[in-house]
């Protein structure tokens, strides 16, 4: 997955191909911020609400987004921060930096143009920096979260939207015991065993599912990597998943990280997916918010140990797709032109993703810091409704009666039109478009909406279980 998505030589996200845009109706997939400005605005509201719950810090606030796509989500979040200045002047001065973790030069250029316009882009020790069109806020691009400053007096608000589903996974399958008879030696008194049987050979074992080349004439049919919707005969792919013939370091180590994996090992044929990098990022989020755990964590951090925080502060909001409580199994997929295809066809030209193990993120976060709480996952539809998505949509619709253009929604319409074409300006059509976009974000109907498929997860400072806004809490709770 890493090689296909982010390799500097032909990676899906890191190679700029003429006329190709991964996002939007004319690309391969559409994300929530591209559907409606309301989504990003509500995440900006969530940031303001969490800032208020933590005592309205007057300085030292950083906003961090990992995997920012075209920059649409951050643009909406910063616009909310900018527009709340009249009511919350102190949040404008409290936010001192924005950091975008982005490995793709082409996406970085698109983000810079949207967020900073014609402002100069300079190279700095941690990456690149420019100035936001909103209140001249500095924005720094880093290729890895390791380059984002991590000081104990900072308050980081971290956003990860459809980031974890693109991180590499390992797939393992449980195999039944297959004891091998120990070698024997013929002696005058009979056969003598040269060594005792390995007791581990008498137990079920995890074996890794490895990517291997396909035979020239093979067809991809049902494989452990293909979700049910793609388990039909497909054109020949370049690669396939094959079960390893023996244990390897990954199969001996990674499935030991959670009791959940150990519980299903005795069931032969069980398949699990584990993303060590996802667990590492969740642990890093928790450490930046709550400080490092005093005892050594089993989950490694991608960054050097930071000084212990005197007071936990900040928050992380993760929105992605995957099961709420179960372990992902056989979810690796390819996506092209809004269709599911084999993940092993056309490497570098196809988006790859796998379901997020939300419970794995919870385990990693709680194991990394004693001073954080994790809330969720909750369905995206529930989260957005609690954040007031329908009320915000009604405000936009009422505003159309007074104004012929709505900046955010018009920008999204413009983005889907070719240069020289004008976006539709029909007010009634735009009212319907706003309503349809909101319905798509919150709908629970299978195949018609994102309300159930996508989940929200929050990591916040430990505060006795007081729920964040959007997770059953409120500013008055």
C-alpha positions as CSV (number, residue, x, y, z in Angstrom):
1,X,0.0,0.0,0.0
2,X,2.8,2.4,0.9
3,X,4.6,1.8,-2.3
4,X,1.5,2.1,-4.5
5,X,0.2,5.2,-2.8
6,X,3.2,7.4,-1.8
7,X,6.2,6.1,-3.7
8,X,8.1,9.1,-5.2
9,X,8.3,7.0,-8.4
10,X,4.7,6.4,-9.6
11,X,2.8,6.7,-6.3
12,X,-0.9,7.3,-6.6
13,X,-0.8,10.5,-4.5
14,X,2.8,11.6,-5.1
15,X,2.9,11.5,-8.9
16,X,1.4,14.4,-10.8
17,X,-0.2,12.9,-14.0
18,X,-1.6,15.3,-16.6
19,X,-5.3,15.7,-16.3
20,X,-5.7,13.5,-13.3
21,X,-7.4,14.6,-10.0
22,X,-8.1,11.9,-7.4
23,X,-10.9,13.9,-5.8
24,X,-14.4,14.9,-6.8
25,X,-17.0,13.6,-9.2
26,X,-14.5,13.6,-12.1
27,X,-11.9,11.8,-10.0
28,X,-11.8,8.4,-8.2
29,X,-13.7,9.2,-5.0
30,X,-15.5,12.0,-3.2
31,X,-14.8,12.9,0.5
32,X,-17.2,14.5,2.9
33,X,-15.6,18.0,2.8
34,X,-16.0,18.0,-1.0
35,X,-19.7,17.1,-0.7
36,X,-20.6,20.2,1.5
37,X,-19.0,23.1,3.2
38,X,-21.2,22.3,6.2
39,X,-19.0,19.2,7.1
40,X,-15.8,21.2,7.5
41,X,-17.6,24.1,9.2
42,X,-19.0,21.7,11.9
43,X,-15.5,20.4,12.5
44,X,-14.4,24.0,13.0
45,X,-17.3,24.4,15.5
46,X,-16.1,21.2,17.3
47,X,-12.7,22.8,17.6
48,X,-14.1,26.0,19.1
49,X,-16.3,24.0,21.5
50,X,-13.5,21.8,22.7
51,X,-11.3,24.9,23.1
52,X,-14.0,26.4,25.3
53,X,-14.4,23.2,27.4
54,X,-10.7,23.3,28.1
55,X,-10.8,26.8,29.5
56,X,-10.3,29.0,26.5
57,X,-6.5,29.0,26.4
58,X,-5.1,32.3,25.3
59,X,-2.0,31.1,23.4
60,X,-0.1,28.1,22.3
61,X,-2.8,26.4,20.2
62,X,-1.8,24.5,17.1
63,X,-4.1,23.0,14.5
64,X,-2.7,19.9,12.8
65,X,-4.3,17.9,10.0
66,X,-2.8,14.7,8.7
67,X,-3.7,13.7,5.1
68,X,-5.4,17.0,4.1
69,X,-6.3,16.1,0.5
70,X,-7.0,19.2,-1.5
71,X,-7.1,21.4,1.6
72,X,-10.9,21.7,1.5
73,X,-11.5,20.6,5.1
74,X,-8.8,22.9,6.6
75,X,-10.2,25.8,4.5
76,X,-13.6,25.4,6.1
77,X,-12.1,25.0,9.6
78,X,-10.1,28.1,9.3
79,X,-13.0,30.0,7.9
80,X,-15.0,29.1,11.0
81,X,-12.2,30.3,13.2
82,X,-12.0,33.5,11.2
83,X,-15.7,34.1,11.4
84,X,-15.9,33.5,15.1
85,X,-13.5,36.3,15.9
86,X,-16.4,38.7,16.6
87,X,-17.8,36.3,19.3
88,X,-14.6,34.7,20.5
89,X,-11.7,37.1,20.0
90,X,-9.3,35.1,22.1
91,X,-9.4,32.0,19.9
92,X,-8.0,34.1,17.0
93,X,-5.0,35.0,19.0
94,X,-4.8,31.6,20.7
95,X,-4.2,29.7,17.4
96,X,-0.6,30.4,16.5
97,X,0.2,27.7,13.9
98,X,-1.3,25.3,11.4
99,X,0.6,22.2,10.4
100,X,-0.4,20.0,7.4
101,X,1.2,16.6,7.2
102,X,1.4,15.9,3.5
103,X,3.7,13.6,1.5
104,X,2.5,14.6,-2.0
105,X,4.2,17.7,-3.6
106,X,1.2,18.0,-6.1
107,X,-1.4,17.9,-3.3
108,X,0.8,20.3,-1.2
109,X,0.7,22.8,-4.1
110,X,-3.1,22.5,-4.4
111,X,-3.5,23.0,-0.6
112,X,-1.2,26.0,-0.7
113,X,-3.2,27.7,-3.5
114,X,-6.5,27.2,-1.8
115,X,-5.3,28.2,1.7
116,X,-2.7,30.9,0.9
117,X,-3.4,32.1,-2.6
118,X,-0.5,34.0,-4.0
119,X,1.5,34.3,-0.8
120,X,5.1,33.2,-1.0
121,X,6.0,29.6,-0.2
122,X,9.4,29.3,1.6
123,X,11.4,26.3,2.6
124,X,12.0,25.9,6.3
125,X,13.8,23.3,8.4
126,X,10.6,21.2,8.9
127,X,9.3,21.5,5.4
128,X,7.6,24.5,3.7
129,X,5.7,27.5,5.0
130,X,3.3,30.1,3.8
131,X,0.8,32.5,5.2
132,X,-3.0,31.8,5.3
133,X,-5.4,34.1,3.6
134,X,-7.3,34.0,7.0
135,X,-5.7,36.4,9.5
136,X,-2.2,35.8,8.2
137,X,-1.9,32.6,10.1
138,X,1.3,30.7,9.3
139,X,0.8,27.3,7.7
140,X,3.7,24.8,7.6
141,X,3.7,21.6,5.5
142,X,5.6,18.6,6.9
143,X,6.1,15.3,5.1
144,X,5.8,13.3,8.4
145,X,4.3,14.0,11.8
146,X,7.8,13.5,13.2
147,X,8.7,17.0,11.8
148,X,5.7,18.7,13.6
149,X,7.0,20.4,16.7
150,X,6.0,18.7,19.9
151,X,6.5,20.9,22.9
152,X,4.9,20.3,26.3
153,X,3.4,23.8,26.5
154,X,1.5,23.4,23.2
155,X,-2.2,22.6,22.8
156,X,-2.7,20.6,19.6
157,X,-6.0,20.1,17.9
158,X,-5.5,17.3,15.4
159,X,-7.8,16.3,12.6
160,X,-7.6,13.0,10.6
161,X,-10.3,12.6,8.0
162,X,-10.0,9.6,5.8
163,X,-6.4,9.3,6.7
164,X,-6.1,6.0,8.5
165,X,-7.9,4.0,5.8
166,X,-4.9,4.7,3.5
167,X,-2.2,3.5,5.9
168,X,-0.6,0.1,5.2
169,X,-2.0,-3.0,6.7
170,X,-0.7,-6.6,7.3
171,X,-3.2,-9.4,6.8
172,X,-2.9,-12.7,8.7
173,X,-4.8,-16.0,8.5
174,X,-5.1,-18.5,11.3
175,X,-3.9,-22.0,10.3
176,X,-4.6,-25.2,12.3
177,X,-1.8,-27.1,14.1
178,X,0.4,-29.0,11.7
179,X,3.0,-30.9,13.8
180,X,5.9,-32.2,11.9
181,X,7.4,-35.5,13.0
182,X,10.8,-35.0,14.4
183,X,13.7,-36.6,12.5
184,X,14.8,-40.0,13.6
185,X,18.0,-42.1,13.6
186,X,18.1,-45.8,13.0
187,X,20.2,-47.6,15.7
188,X,20.7,-51.2,16.5
189,X,18.1,-50.9,19.2
190,X,15.5,-49.2,16.9
191,X,14.5,-45.7,15.8
192,X,15.6,-42.8,18.1
193,X,14.0,-39.3,17.9
194,X,16.7,-36.6,17.5
195,X,14.7,-33.9,19.1
196,X,11.5,-33.2,20.9
197,X,8.5,-31.9,18.9
198,X,8.1,-28.1,19.0
199,X,5.2,-27.4,21.4
200,X,4.2,-24.3,19.3
201,X,3.6,-26.6,16.4
202,X,0.8,-28.2,18.3
203,X,-1.1,-24.8,18.5
204,X,-2.9,-22.7,15.9
205,X,-0.6,-20.1,14.2
206,X,-0.9,-16.9,12.4
207,X,0.5,-16.8,8.9
208,X,0.8,-13.7,6.9
209,X,-1.0,-13.2,3.6
210,X,1.7,-11.9,1.2
211,X,1.5,-10.0,-2.1
212,X,2.9,-12.2,-4.8
213,X,2.9,-12.0,-8.6
214,X,0.1,-13.8,-10.5
215,X,0.7,-16.5,-13.0
216,X,0.5,-15.1,-16.6
217,X,-2.8,-16.8,-17.4
218,X,-4.5,-16.4,-14.0
219,X,-7.7,-14.6,-13.3
220,X,-8.5,-13.0,-10.0
221,X,-11.5,-14.6,-8.4
222,X,-12.4,-14.7,-4.8
223,X,-9.4,-13.8,-2.6
224,X,-8.9,-13.0,1.0
225,X,-8.2,-9.4,0.0
226,X,-11.5,-8.7,-1.9
227,X,-14.6,-7.5,-0.2
228,X,-17.9,-9.2,-1.0
229,X,-18.9,-6.6,-3.5
230,X,-15.8,-7.3,-5.6
231,X,-15.7,-11.1,-5.2
232,X,-16.6,-11.9,-8.8
233,X,-14.4,-12.8,-11.7
234,X,-12.3,-9.8,-12.7
235,X,-9.7,-9.1,-15.4
236,X,-6.3,-10.4,-14.8
237,X,-4.4,-8.5,-12.1
238,X,-0.7,-8.2,-11.6
239,X,-0.6,-9.5,-8.1
240,X,-2.5,-11.6,-5.6
241,X,-2.5,-12.6,-1.9
242,X,-0.8,-15.9,-1.0
243,X,-0.6,-17.6,2.4
244,X,3.0,-17.7,3.8
245,X,4.3,-21.2,4.2
246,X,5.8,-20.5,7.6
247,X,5.7,-17.9,10.4
248,X,7.6,-14.7,9.9
249,X,8.5,-11.8,12.3
250,X,5.3,-9.9,11.5
251,X,3.1,-12.9,12.2
252,X,4.9,-13.7,15.4
253,X,4.8,-10.1,16.7
254,X,1.8,-8.0,15.5
255,X,-1.1,-10.4,16.5
256,X,0.3,-10.4,20.1
257,X,-0.6,-6.7,20.5
258,X,-4.2,-7.2,21.4
259,X,-6.2,-9.9,23.2
260,X,-8.8,-9.6,20.5
261,X,-6.5,-11.2,18.0
262,X,-5.5,-13.9,20.5
263,X,-9.2,-14.7,21.1
264,X,-9.9,-15.7,17.4
265,X,-6.6,-17.4,16.7
266,X,-8.1,-20.9,17.6
267,X,-10.6,-20.5,14.8
268,X,-8.9,-21.9,11.6
269,X,-9.3,-19.7,8.6
270,X,-9.9,-16.5,10.5
271,X,-8.4,-13.5,8.7
272,X,-7.5,-10.2,10.5
273,X,-6.0,-7.0,9.3
274,X,-3.5,-5.0,11.4
275,X,-2.1,-1.6,10.7
276,X,0.9,-0.9,12.9
277,X,1.3,2.6,11.5
278,X,-2.3,3.4,12.4
279,X,-1.7,2.3,16.0
280,X,1.5,4.3,16.0
281,X,-0.3,7.5,14.9
282,X,-3.1,7.1,17.4
283,X,-0.6,6.6,20.1
284,X,1.3,9.7,19.0
285,X,-1.9,11.8,19.0
286,X,-2.5,10.7,22.6
287,X,1.0,11.5,23.7
288,X,0.8,15.0,22.2
289,X,-2.5,15.6,24.1
290,X,-1.9,13.9,27.4
291,X,1.9,13.4,27.6
292,X,3.7,10.1,27.5
293,X,2.8,7.2,29.8
294,X,5.2,6.7,32.6
295,X,5.5,3.0,32.0
296,X,6.8,1.9,28.6
297,X,4.1,1.6,25.9
298,X,4.0,-1.5,23.7
299,X,3.1,0.7,20.8
300,X,6.1,2.6,19.3
301,X,6.0,6.3,18.6
302,X,7.0,7.7,15.2
303,X,8.6,10.6,17.0
304,X,11.3,11.0,19.7
305,X,10.1,11.1,23.3
306,X,8.8,14.5,24.2
307,X,9.1,16.3,27.6
308,X,6.2,15.4,29.9
309,X,3.2,17.8,29.7
310,X,2.4,19.5,33.0
311,X,-1.3,19.8,31.9
312,X,-3.0,17.6,29.3
313,X,-4.5,19.8,26.6
314,X,-5.8,19.6,23.0
315,X,-7.8,17.0,21.2
316,X,-7.9,14.7,18.2
317,X,-10.9,14.0,16.0
318,X,-10.7,11.0,13.7
319,X,-13.3,10.4,11.0
320,X,-13.0,7.4,8.7
321,X,-14.8,4.2,7.7
322,X,-14.7,0.7,9.3
323,X,-16.4,-1.4,11.9
324,X,-17.1,0.1,15.3
325,X,-16.2,-2.8,17.5
326,X,-15.0,-5.7,15.3
327,X,-11.6,-6.5,13.7
328,X,-11.5,-5.6,9.9
329,X,-11.1,-8.7,7.8
330,X,-10.5,-9.0,4.1
331,X,-11.3,-5.3,3.4
332,X,-8.3,-4.2,1.2
333,X,-9.9,-2.7,-1.9
334,X,-9.0,-0.7,-5.0
335,X,-11.1,2.4,-6.0
336,X,-11.1,3.9,-9.5
337,X,-13.7,6.2,-11.0
338,X,-16.0,5.6,-8.0
339,X,-16.0,1.8,-8.6
340,X,-14.5,-1.0,-6.5
341,X,-11.9,-2.9,-8.4
342,X,-9.1,-5.4,-7.6
343,X,-6.4,-3.7,-5.4
344,X,-3.8,-5.6,-7.4
345,X,-4.6,-4.0,-10.8
346,X,-2.7,-1.1,-12.2
347,X,-0.4,-0.3,-9.2
348,X,0.0,3.5,-8.8
349,X,-3.1,4.3,-10.9
350,X,-5.7,3.0,-8.4
351,X,-6.5,4.3,-4.9
352,X,-6.1,1.7,-2.2
353,X,-7.8,1.6,1.2
354,X,-8.8,-0.8,4.0
355,X,-11.3,-0.5,6.8
356,X,-10.0,1.2,10.0
357,X,-9.7,-0.9,13.2
358,X,-11.3,1.7,15.5
359,X,-10.9,-0.5,18.6
360,X,-7.2,-0.8,17.7
361,X,-6.9,3.0,17.7
362,X,-8.6,3.1,21.1
363,X,-6.2,0.5,22.5
364,X,-3.2,2.3,21.2
365,X,-4.3,5.8,22.5
366,X,-5.1,4.6,26.0
367,X,-1.9,2.5,26.1
368,X,0.2,5.5,25.2
369,X,-1.0,8.1,27.7
370,X,-2.6,7.9,31.1
371,X,-4.0,11.3,30.8
372,X,-6.4,10.9,27.9
373,X,-9.9,9.6,27.3
374,X,-11.3,8.2,24.1
375,X,-14.9,8.7,23.1
376,X,-16.6,6.8,20.3
377,X,-16.6,5.6,17.7
378,X,-20.0,6.9,16.9
379,X,-21.7,6.9,13.5
380,X,-20.9,10.0,11.4
381,X,-24.7,10.6,11.1
382,X,-25.1,10.8,14.8
383,X,-22.0,13.0,15.2
384,X,-23.0,15.5,12.6
385,X,-26.6,15.7,13.8
386,X,-25.5,16.4,17.3
387,X,-23.2,19.1,15.9
388,X,-26.2,20.7,14.2
389,X,-25.8,19.9,10.6
390,X,-29.4,20.2,9.7
391,X,-29.7,23.6,11.4
392,X,-26.6,24.8,9.6
393,X,-28.0,23.6,6.3
394,X,-31.3,25.5,7.0
395,X,-29.3,28.7,7.6
396,X,-27.5,28.3,4.3
397,X,-30.8,27.7,2.5
398,X,-32.4,30.7,4.1
399,X,-29.4,32.8,3.1
400,X,-29.9,31.9,-0.5
401,X,-33.1,33.9,-0.5
402,X,-31.1,37.0,0.3
403,X,-27.9,36.3,-1.6
404,X,-27.4,34.8,-5.0
405,X,-24.1,33.2,-4.1
406,X,-22.9,31.2,-1.1
407,X,-19.1,31.2,-1.1
408,X,-18.4,27.6,0.1
409,X,-21.0,25.8,-2.0
410,X,-20.3,27.9,-5.1
411,X,-16.6,27.1,-4.8
412,X,-17.4,23.4,-4.7
413,X,-19.6,23.8,-7.8
414,X,-16.9,25.7,-9.6
415,X,-14.4,23.0,-8.8
416,X,-16.4,20.5,-10.7
417,X,-16.6,22.6,-13.9
418,X,-14.0,22.9,-16.6
419,X,-12.1,26.2,-17.0
420,X,-14.3,28.7,-18.7
421,X,-17.5,27.0,-17.6
422,X,-19.8,28.7,-15.1
423,X,-21.2,26.9,-12.1
424,X,-25.0,26.7,-11.9
425,X,-26.5,29.7,-10.1
426,X,-30.1,28.5,-10.0
427,X,-31.2,29.2,-6.4
428,X,-33.8,26.4,-6.2
429,X,-31.3,23.9,-7.6
430,X,-28.7,25.0,-5.1
431,X,-31.2,24.6,-2.2
432,X,-31.9,21.1,-3.4
433,X,-28.1,20.5,-3.7
434,X,-27.5,21.6,-0.1
435,X,-30.3,19.3,1.2
436,X,-29.1,16.4,-0.9
437,X,-25.5,16.8,0.3
438,X,-26.5,16.9,4.0
439,X,-28.7,13.8,3.5
440,X,-25.8,12.0,1.9
441,X,-23.6,12.8,4.9
442,X,-26.0,11.6,7.5
443,X,-28.2,9.0,5.8
444,X,-28.2,5.5,7.3
445,X,-29.7,3.8,4.2
446,X,-27.3,1.2,2.8
447,X,-25.6,2.3,-0.4
448,X,-27.2,5.7,-0.3
449,X,-25.3,7.6,2.4
450,X,-22.3,7.9,4.7
451,X,-24.1,8.2,8.0
452,X,-23.5,4.6,9.2
453,X,-20.4,3.6,7.2
454,X,-18.3,6.4,8.5
455,X,-17.4,6.8,12.2
456,X,-16.1,9.5,14.5
457,X,-13.6,9.0,17.3
458,X,-12.3,11.6,19.7
459,X,-9.2,11.6,21.9
460,X,-9.4,14.3,24.6
461,X,-7.7,15.1,28.0
462,X,-8.8,13.0,30.9
463,X,-11.7,14.8,32.6
464,X,-13.8,12.2,34.4
465,X,-15.7,11.0,31.4
466,X,-17.2,14.3,30.4
467,X,-18.3,13.7,26.8
468,X,-17.2,16.1,24.0
469,X,-19.7,17.8,21.8
470,X,-20.9,15.5,19.1
471,X,-20.4,12.4,21.3
472,X,-23.3,13.0,23.7
473,X,-21.9,16.0,25.5
474,X,-22.6,19.8,25.3
475,X,-21.0,23.0,26.5
476,X,-23.4,23.0,29.4
477,X,-23.0,19.4,30.4
